[in-house]
Amino acid sequence: MNGLIRRYFPKGTDFDQVTDEEIAAVERKLNMRPRKRLGYRAPIEVFCEGLHRQGAASGGVAVFWLNSGQEAAQKHDRSCSTPSMSNCG
């Protein structure tokens, strides 16, 4: 994971100069990026599937930690049967 983060923020990056929005954008990109280790699924897909397995999807807990509702919902719609990210966990 460190290597992926370093692609966006090289070693020596002054994080006092990096905005929260820039960090959130990188977080979204990395959480939506398919990984070989996860069977070419994105971390958000695996996370959401875990919530479904635990039955948490019916609990109404918001999972918009990605700060990208439409992108996450589109990715989620392709990955599981719940119609939108707001219903996932």
N, C-alpha and C positions, 0 to 999 in steps of 0.2 A: 504494500500500500504506500509506503514512504516514497518509492520510486515514482508512482503515479502522481502523488502530490508534488514531488519535486519537478515534474514536467511543467507545472503551473507556477510554482514558487521555488525557484532554484535556491540551492544552499546559499546562505548569507542574506536572504531576503529580509528586509526590515519590515516586520509585520506591523509596526507602528504606522507604516505608510500604506498598508493594505486595508481597504474598506471592508466592512462586514458584508456588503453586497458582493464584492469580488470573491470573498471566501464562500458565501452561499452559492454563488454561481458554480464554483469549482466543486463544491459538495454535491450539487444537483447533477453535474456532469458525471462525476464518479459514481454516484448512486444509480444512475441510469445506464451506466456502461456494462455491457455483458462481460462476464468473466468465465474463463475456461474452467476454473476451479468450481464454479457454481453451475456447471453444465451449460455454459453459454447463456445463462440467465443473468439479469441485472440484480444487484443487491436488493433493490426495492421490491422486485418480484418475489424473491426468497423471503424477505421480511413479511410481506403481505400474505404469502402462502402460510407462513408460520402462524400469523394471527388467525387466519381462517381455520387452521387445524385446531387451534386452542379454543375456538368458539368465540373469540373476542370480537369478531366482526359484528355481531349483533349487539355488542355493548355500546356502540356509538362513540368510541374514543376517536378523536381527530388525529389523523396521521399526516397533516400537511407540514411536517417538519422540512419538507423539500422546498417549501415556498414556491411551488410551481404547480398549481392545481391542474391546469389543462394538460401540461406535458405528462405529469404523473398519472392523471386519469387515463390518458390515451395509452400510455405504456401499460397501465394496470388492466385496462379493458382487453388488451391483447394477451395478457398473461393469466387471468383467472376469470371466473364467471360473475363476479360482483360487478355491477354496472358502472360504478365510479369509485374513485379513491376515497371519497367521503364515507362510503360504506365499508371500507376496509379498515377495520380495527378502530 
